């Protein structure tokens, strides 16, 4: 049986199937799908650059802090922000975000 499984895995490794580069996440609301995606992306980026700086942003500060904790983010290179904190950091006001006349496109 083990030889059959190894043959299947070997065949899949050499195939050009797009499923090999696919991650499937499913679950009920609140199961942590978004956090899982964030964690996967963070780990991929961290593997490329161990001193990567990150911003963890959520609607309220408590959510941003929880997301950072759940992702096991290096707190020395991370800043957790709520929506207002992000807007302040990039120098925008919420009224400018929602006002179509404030964008120079």
Secondary structure, DSSP 8 states (H G I E B T S, - for coil): -HHHHHHHHHHHHHS--GGGG------STTSSHHHHHHHHHHHHHHHH-TT--EEEEESSHHHHHHHHHHHT--GGGEEEEEHHHHHHHHT--HHHHH-GGG---
